[in-house]
């Protein structure tokens, strides 16, 4: 079995902590403190931006 075939068969070491999908590229988000795939990272950042806007409006 070649290295390329082995990579395709073996799952990544970690799963996205939000959606649970096994993605090859995960990013640790400092604000949410989660290991996320790019799609979930974008969603979390959008939610964080909205929450910061709401906090600013209430102050």
Buried (B, 14 or more C-beta within 10 A) or exposed (E): EEEEEEEEEEEEEEBBBBEEEEBEEBBEBEEBEBBBBEEBBEBBBEEEEEEEEEEEEEE
